[in-house]
Amino acid sequence: MASSVSLADSNPKLCQIIHQRIAEHPQHRITFAEFMDLALYHPQHGYYSTKQALGGIQDDFFTSPHLGADFGELLARQFAQMWERLDRPFPFTLVEMGAGQGLLVQDILRYLHRHHFECFEALEYVVVEKTSALIAEQQRRLQGLTKSWNHLRWCSWDEIPSRSIVGCCFSNELVDAFPVHQVAVESGELQEVYVTVGHEGAGVGDQGSSFAECLAALSTPRIMEYFQQVDIPLPSDRYPEGYRTEVNLAALDWLSTVADRLQRGYLLTIDYGYPAQRYYSPARTQGTLQCYYQHAHHSDPYRAIGRQDITAHVDFTALEQYGQQFGLETIGFTQQGLFLMALGLGDRIASLSTAPSDIPLQDLLRRRESLHALINPMGLGNFGVLIQGKGLDTAERSLLGLDLPT
Ligand SMILES: C[S@@+](CC[C@H](N)C(=O)[O-])C[C@H]1O[C@@H](n2cnc3c(N)ncnc32)[C@H](O)[C@@H]1O
């Protein structure tokens, strides 16, 4: 669905800053990854820094936690089992990475408090969040909790010592929000997409922006190494001229940091994406970049700069292969629908038909709709769920969420 966003919807200050960054560069260009990083994460004018204040990220997209407490509660069930599997460590640390509006914290903690109190008592909950404005929003939302419970804290990776975490690091829709490098096949060579200055109204993008794109040599050898690592023959005869795709090098840096901080336990990644063979299918000629603005999506990152979300699908093969290099072994890969069903979502749907009669019908229908949305194979249910582990024996690798649902 194309949205009716116009050039005027871009944040003019942010565009100026990006222009400045381009002008300062010796070759008067920046990588697409730098552009995307500024568009999303510039500390004052980036999408994530300003959108919350401007009326809420959920105006552009919603994620599983926005559908109610069920997603967080089912995750909590998995965490409680991880705690048991690890032989009830004290402390048991949950690290939520990229917490958005902070919705999951409450859902997870409330469930553990009610249903797995011993696990709750062992808990340290750490939020690692990049955007200061979102940290402020999370702390505002959770201030009641932090007043009465002092095991919730916000940290940067620098504040977490190497090999210190026994527990689970997890994220929902984090990796798809990392800035990606864009590459394209030109004259049989793999080139990188750079952003440079264009002429207002005549530049790149559906509606003419003040930016232009150019192709030039890859900015780093890591891009070719990446394709070798995930066994994708780019460039080659299989890929047509003009083929364009993305490489998420930031995901590799993140993975290596998490692997370093984990002493023993799990990394749980939930996101939309594919294995490499599917991601880099020659038929997917324009990659997976998607932009979200006011519930519409399109593929033009040069519209509504600083006011729209930009994402790219996750290459789960890369997470698995690089994870192995960093000491994380794959425990299982499944789909969100199957994962949540294995954790009891089916029982929750079934219990709606025997719900007390004083619950208004409208509420029941709304909840049923939300539960179905979480497992919808055409939507959230098709998200990938990757569980990796470090320092685990065979029994510790057997997890409820990876069982086939009955
Ligand atoms: C699409 S939102 C998802 C939010 C939340 N997990 C949810 O499911 O609603 C991405 C989140 O990741 C954060 N983020 C992006 N890059 C990050 C990084 N390198 N470290 C920590 N957080 C990051 C963003 O600021 C934002 O909070």
The ligand as an SDF file (V2000), in Angstrom:
LIG
                    3D

 27 29  0  0  0  0  0  0  0  0999 V2000
   10.7680   -1.6610   16.3520 C   0  0  0  0  0  0  0  0  0  0  0  0
   11.1460   -1.1520   17.9620 S   0  0  0  0  0  0  0  0  0  0  0  0
   10.6180   -2.6070   18.8660 C   0  0  0  0  0  0  0  0  0  0  0  0
   10.2150   -2.2810   20.2650 C   0  0  0  0  0  0  0  0  0  0  0  0
    9.7090   -3.4240   21.1390 C   0  0  0  0  0  0  0  0  0  0  0  0
   10.6710   -4.4810   21.2680 N   0  0  0  0  0  0  0  0  0  0  0  0
    8.4060   -3.9800   20.6410 C   0  0  0  0  0  0  0  0  0  0  0  0
    8.3310   -5.1590   20.3110 O   0  0  0  0  0  0  0  0  0  0  0  0
    7.4280   -3.2120   20.6040 O   0  0  0  0  0  0  0  0  0  0  0  0
   12.9250   -1.2610   18.0170 C   0  0  0  0  0  0  0  0  0  0  0  0
   13.5170   -0.8830   19.3450 C   0  0  0  0  0  0  0  0  0  0  0  0
   14.9160   -1.1860   19.3400 O   0  0  0  0  0  0  0  0  0  0  0  0
   15.6540   -0.0630   19.8140 C   0  0  0  0  0  0  0  0  0  0  0  0
   17.0280   -0.1830   19.2990 N   0  0  0  0  0  0  0  0  0  0  0  0
   17.4680   -0.0330   18.0420 C   0  0  0  0  0  0  0  0  0  0  0  0
   18.7820   -0.2870   17.9540 N   0  0  0  0  0  0  0  0  0  0  0  0
   19.1890   -0.6430   19.1840 C   0  0  0  0  0  0  0  0  0  0  0  0
   20.4310   -1.0510   19.7420 C   0  0  0  0  0  0  0  0  0  0  0  0
   21.5280   -1.1440   19.0010 N   0  0  0  0  0  0  0  0  0  0  0  0
   20.4760   -1.3560   21.0520 N   0  0  0  0  0  0  0  0  0  0  0  0
   19.3610   -1.2770   21.8240 C   0  0  0  0  0  0  0  0  0  0  0  0
   18.1650   -0.8810   21.3550 N   0  0  0  0  0  0  0  0  0  0  0  0
   18.0680   -0.5760   20.0520 C   0  0  0  0  0  0  0  0  0  0  0  0
   14.8320    1.1060   19.3220 C   0  0  0  0  0  0  0  0  0  0  0  0
   15.1690    2.3140   19.9610 O   0  0  0  0  0  0  0  0  0  0  0  0
   13.4370    0.5980   19.6880 C   0  0  0  0  0  0  0  0  0  0  0  0
   13.1940    0.7050   21.0590 O   0  0  0  0  0  0  0  0  0  0  0  0
  1  2  1  0
  2  3  1  0
  2 10  1  0
  3  4  1  0
  4  5  1  0
  5  6  1  0
  5  7  1  0
  7  8  2  0
  7  9  1  0
 10 11  1  0
 11 12  1  0
 11 26  1  0
 12 13  1  0
 13 14  1  0
 13 24  1  0
 14 15  1  0
 14 23  1  0
 15 16  2  0
 16 17  1  0
 17 18  1  0
 17 23  2  0
 18 19  1  0
 18 20  2  0
 20 21  1  0
 21 22  2  0
 22 23  1  0
 24 25  1  0
 24 26  1  0
 26 27  1  0
M  CHG  2   2   1   9  -1
M  END
$$$$
